[in-house]
Amino acid sequence: MKNMDRFSVTEIRAAFIALSKDEELDKRKLRQFIYDELNKLVKKGLLSKSTSENGKESRFKKSPNFHPSKLLVQSDNSGVLDVMNKIRTQLSELNADLLETMGAMDTFINMRQQYPNVASELAEPIRSTREQKYILKGKIAAKEEILKKLKEKSK
């Protein structure tokens, strides 16, 4: 806003929430994000920063170098990279779960072969473990597909 000067992070956060109309936002994370972005503008010389005596509140003011055209809206891939990293972590966990499930399945099948007299008791655990294996494989395939598309998009 052209006439806005001497503002705080909290005021910018409140304006952002009002404009986005998303009250589900994590206010603490949003405040930290805005604070970091404002400090980047301070480093670029577009804003000046003053902190209260108690050090609890910072106020920002437009510097003489400030001009809206100097604020470039960048398509930042960091959001996509964050999502990709989260998906990779989830994939690792799913692969570990799949290995555990396959180990259990092998154990049940070996027990059925070693102890044919309890084969009927092992039928249900084998069936549910096999089902779990297919569910995990489906989740892994879906996450890998999403990851592939995000990689293509971020190039």
Sequence and secondary structure as in RCSB ss.txt:
>XXXX:A:sequence
MKNMDRFSVTEIRAAFIALSKDEELDKRKLRQFIYDELNKLVKKGLLSKSTSENGKESRFKKSPNFHPSKLLVQS
DNSGVLDVMNKIRTQLSELNADLLETMGAMDTFINMRQQYPNVASELAEPIRSTREQKYILKGKIAAKEEILKKL
KEKSK
>XXXX:A:secstr
 TT  SEEHHHHHHHHHHHHT TTS HHHHHHHHHHHHHHHHHTTSEEEEE TTSS EEEEE TT  GGG     
 THHHHHHHHHHHHHHHHHHHHHHHHHHHHHHHHHHHHH GGGHHHHHHHHHHHHHHHHHHHHHHHHHHHHHHHH
HHHH 
